[in-house]
Amino acid sequence: MIAYRIDRRSGIPAYVQLVLQTKQALRLGELTVGERLPTAKDVVGALAINPNTVLKAYRELERDGLVEPRPGVGTFVVATLAKPGMVEKAALTEELNRWVGHGVAAGLDRTDLEALVTSALDTRYSGEGDC
C-alpha cells in the first residue's frame, strides 16, 4: 500500500501531491490493478490533513480512469501507468543511484541534480510535445 507524504513548503496543493504520488506509484509498478488505496481516514490520520483534500485527490484519480470507488469497501486501482520498459526498473534505479552519488560527491545538492535531470529530459523530449 502506498504511504503518502506531504511537503507543506513546496507550494503544491496537498491534493495535487497525493495525485502525483499515486501516479508515480502506478508508473513504477508500486501500485497495481486491484490494489486498494488507503482510506481517507487513514490518510488524514497519517498526514493531519483535511478529509476533503484526500477525497478531492481520489476524485481526480477517478476522473483520470485510474481508480474506482466501491462504496463501503474502498477505492481500488483499475488502471496502471507502468510501461513494459519498467521491468528494467532495478537496473535503472541502480544506475541512477550511482549517478546521484557522483553528483553529490561533486558537491551538487538536490536542486542542482533536479535541474540537470530536467534539462536532459527537456532536451530529449523537446520535439515530442511532452514538455
N, C-alpha and C positions, 0 to 999 in steps of 0.2 A: 504494500500500500504506500502511496505517496505521502511524504512528510513535507508539508508546505512550510515556507518561512517568508516573513515579510521584512523588507528593508524600508523602514519608515523614513529614512533620509534620502531615498532615491528620487523622490518626486513623482514616482509612478504610482497611480492609484492601486490600493491593495487588491481590488478585484482583478485588475489587469495583471498584477504579479501572479495571482492564482491561476489565471488563464494561461499565461506564458509558461509557468512551471508545469502545468498539466500537459500542454502541447509539447514541451521539451521531453517530458517523461514518455509521452506517446511516440515521439520521434526516435527516442533512444531505445525503445522497446522495454522500458522500465514499467510501463503500464500496458496491459494487453487487453484485447477484446474479452469482455465477460467479467473483468475485474470491477469491484465496487469502489467508488471514491469514498473518502472519509465522509461521515455525516457532517452536516453543517454544525451540529452541536459539538462534535469532536474538534473541528477546525477552530470554532470560536473558543473552545476551552484551551486549545494549544496556543493560539495566537493572540487571544484577547482582542478580537475584532468584532464588529457588528455582524449578526447573523445575515442581515440583508446583503452585506458585502459578499459573503460566500454564495448566497443564493443567486446574486447577480452574475457572479463568475460562472456558476453552473448553468445558468440560463444561456449565457453566451456560448458556452461549450455545446449546449444542446442545439442552439441555432446553427452552429457550425457542423452539426451532424456527428459529433464525436462522442457524446454521452446521451443517455436516456434515463429520465427519472422513472422509477417504478414505485408508485405510492405505497407507503408502508414498508418498503423493502430497502430502498436507497437509490443512488444514482450510479449507473453502470456504463462502462466503456463499450461503445458499439462500433467504433472505427479506430484504425491506427494511422499514424503518420510515418511509421517506420518504413524505410525503403530497403530493398534487397541488399544494398551495399552495407547496411548496418550490421551484417553478420561479421564484418571485419572490425567491429567496434573495439574489441580488446586490443588488437594490434594498433589501431589508430590512436586509441587512448594512451597507450604506452609511448608511442611516438610523440604525441602532443605533450605528455608529461615531461619527456626528455627535453623537448623544445622549450617549454616553460622554465625548466630548471636552468637551461643555458641562459635564458633571458634574465632570470633572477640573479644568476651568478655574474652577469654583465652589469648588474646594477639597475635593471629595469623594474618598475613596480607594476601592479595590476593594470593601471590606466595606460601605461606605456604598451604593455602587451596587448591589451584590448584594441588600442589604436593600430598596432601592427596587423592584427588579425582582420580588423575592419577594412583596412587599406587593401590587404591581399584579397579579401572577398569582393570588395568593390571593383578591383582590377579584374578579377576572374569573371565576374558576372556583369560587367559594365554594359555589354551589348544585348543582354538577355532579358531585360525588364524585371529582374529580381532584386533591384536595389532597395 
